[in-house]
Amino acid sequence: MCSWCYGFSPQLDSVMAQFPNMPVSLILGGLRAYGTESFESLSSFLHEHWQEVQNRTNQPFQFNILNAKGLVYDTEPACRAVVSMRSISPQKEYTYFKSLQKAFYEEGRDPTSVKTFSDLAASLGVDGEKFEKHFLSPVIQNETQRDFQMAKTLHVQGFPSLVALIDGKLHRISNGYLSAGQIISTLISLGFDEE
């Protein structure tokens, strides 16, 4: 649930279209996981930041949520929702990830609400009650923690980050927002070959 990751989605879509057979794995980094600050207290900072992302990426933002009373900016629940979808229906994980970003940034829906998460799952054909049980389970909480730990192991220090495994070696492709063209050029220069 980082605004640059939301802004980056169309770029990643373009990279994936260029390399349709390239396996892609999402690792949730946990930006602002377990945060305790309210959107209201962060409103000025986030408004300026989101405006910058919107200007650079042309992704739509709805800013009213920044004035929501008592809503805490904790991204762990949203990360856990994505991990829940991965557990139930891995082929829908990326679509769910993007729908969750859209629900928050574009539609202003609560990014900590189990109802938001289960409604989005249901819109993709996943039983909402089943989704909710997964979301609330200790197993999914632990899997979410493993994602956060994996991001640390990969030395992720900015979002979005891309790491490619090419010929058995890990290559950092980005540590922050890049255009699809820059990513594609980097992959090609590193000898990435889908075959």
Residue pairs with C-beta under 8 A, 6 or more apart in sequence:
1 31
1 32
1 75
1 78
1 79
1 100
1 101
1 104
1 111
2 29
2 31
2 32
2 75
2 159
2 160
3 46
3 49
3 50
3 53
3 61
3 105
4 53
4 159
4 160
4 176
4 177
5 101
5 159
5 160
6 53
6 59
6 101
6 102
6 104
6 105
7 53
7 54
7 56
7 57
7 59
7 177
8 57
8 160
8 177
8 178
9 59
9 98
9 101
10 57
10 59
10 180
11 57
11 177
11 178
11 179
11 180
11 183
12 24
12 160
12 180
14 180
14 184
15 22
15 180
15 183
15 184
15 187
16 22
16 24
18 180
18 184
19 184
19 187
19 192
19 194
20 194
21 194
22 192
22 194
24 94
26 82
26 86
26 93
26 94
26 97
27 147
27 150
27 151
27 154
27 156
28 79
28 82
28 83
28 144
28 147
28 148
28 151
29 147
29 148
29 151
29 156
29 159
29 161
30 75
30 76
30 79
30 144
30 147
30 148
30 151
31 75
31 159
32 73
32 74
32 75
33 74
33 75
33 76
33 79
33 148
34 74
34 76
35 72
35 73
35 74
35 75
36 72
36 74
37 72
37 73
38 70
38 71
38 72
38 73
39 46
39 65
39 66
39 67
39 68
39 71
39 72
39 73
40 66
40 67
40 68
40 69
40 70
40 71
42 66
42 73
43 66
43 67
46 66
46 73
47 63
47 66
50 61
50 63
50 105
51 61
53 59
53 61
54 60
54 61
56 177
57 177
59 105
59 106
60 105
60 106
61 105
61 106
62 105
62 106
62 107
62 108
64 108
65 71
65 104
65 108
65 109
65 110
68 110
71 110
71 112
72 112
74 112
75 111
76 144
77 111
77 112
77 113
77 114
77 117
78 100
78 104
78 111
78 112
78 117
79 144
79 147
79 148
80 135
80 140
80 141
80 144
81 96
81 100
81 117
81 120
81 121
81 135
82 93
82 96
82 97
82 100
83 140
83 143
83 144
83 147
84 117
84 121
84 131
84 134
84 135
84 140
85 92
85 93
85 96
85 97
85 121
85 124
85 126
85 131
86 93
86 143
87 134
87 139
87 140
87 143
88 121
88 126
88 130
88 131
88 134
89 124
89 126
92 124
92 125
92 126
95 124
96 120
96 121
96 124
99 120
99 123
99 124
100 111
100 116
100 117
100 120
103 109
103 111
103 116
103 120
104 111
109 116
110 116
114 132
114 135
114 136
117 131
117 132
117 135
118 128
118 129
118 131
118 132
118 135
119 128
121 127
121 128
121 131
122 128
122 131
134 140
151 161
154 161
154 163
154 170
156 163
156 175
157 175
158 175
158 176
159 176
160 174
160 176
160 177
161 172
161 174
161 175
161 176
162 172
162 173
162 174
162 178
162 183
163 170
163 171
163 172
163 173
164 170
164 171
164 173
164 187
164 190
164 192
165 171
166 187
166 190
166 191
166 192
167 191
171 190
173 183
173 186
173 187
174 182
174 183
174 186
